[in-house]
Structures are given as structure tokens and as C-alpha cells.
Amino acid sequence: MERKAGRLARFVRAIGDSAVYVGIDVHKKTYSVALFCPDRNLTEGYVCPADEAGLAEQLRGLGCVIVHVVYESGPTGFSLARRLIDAGFCASVVAASRIPRVSAAAAKTDRIDAAKLAIYSARGLLHAIAPRRFPRRWRFPSSPDEPSRASPQGSAMRQEQPFGRAGSGHWLLRMAQARAERSRRSLPARFPAAPAAFPAPQPTVAPCCLPPP
């Protein structure tokens, strides 16, 4: 414990007031936490028990400027993100299928996965499957709305109705529909509307067929 506290204290002193991005590899019993400072290109990490309130207190007690906290979707759901948002952090949940993967991956460990999440977040390479703290119109689903977490391989996350890929409730679909409606209304007036119906053609008579006067 003293070694971890010493490493974190040295990391905080080294970065000063620089921005820090946090990646978390979430498991049922433990959290692997990685801190990344892009300005100094420094990374530090540690492992803690899977306690949502305890993790929020640890991050708040570090005394550094944490810009963004991100973790991969899974059977834990959005509860950790809600706890971090309540503590004042900007938190996002990302889909495992949309995290960049290298062709020749090195050894895969929880510490490396957490560090990748922090680095990718600092470089803007991650896309949240649920909105962050700042847009007030879109929020994480509440605990009663969240399905059972007992399903394997995070299927509970894929069955989330408010933020699923399918269905009329998808917030991205609603935003796209609103954008298309605004574009339709802003069309220039120089394009006249098509007539409702074209007039019927009038019959014509050839001059040679006219009766003599």
C-alpha cells in the first residue's frame, strides 16, 4: 500500500497542473486503474477493490486535474459511470468492439488494457456508447431501467433500450432525424416546388383536315 501511495504521489508531483486521463479495466472483484498525462507522456497505474464509492474518493483525493474517466462496457453496467458523474467527473462507457486494436497485439493484461483506454481517450480515439456528463438532454439510464447484469459477456449492455443500436429510442437516430429536418427547412427558395399536376394536353387538328369554308 505504501509503495502504491508513493508512486502515485511522485506521479502527481511530476505532472503538476497538467491534464490527466483515466482508463479503468473493470472486473467483478477488482479495478485496474491507469493514469495518463499526455503533456508529460507519463503513465501510472494501480489495482484497487471493485468499490465504486471508494474509487471515486481515490480519484478525487489524488489532487490532479482529471479531464476524463473511461471504461469498457461489460456486465457491470453504467453504475460506476453514474457514481463517477455524481462525484463530479466526466465519465464515459465505450463499446469493446469500437476500441482500436493493433494487428500484432502484445501481451494482454488488465494493466495494459487500462493504459490503452487512458491513452486512446487522450487522443480522441474512443466513442462513448452513452453520453458524457455535460449534455443534459442525454443521460445514463437509471438503475431501475438497467437490465439484469447476470447475463454473460455483457449482453445486458447490448440490451440497453435507451442507447441500443436498434429501435426508435436511439438518441443518435433522433439527432440524425432532427438534423435532416433542419436541412430540409433551410433549402433555398430559388428551387420552386413541383406543380401538383400537369395540365392535360389539348387536342390539335392538322390544317389539311379542316373543312372547306
Disulfide bonds with the S-S distance in Angstrom:
none
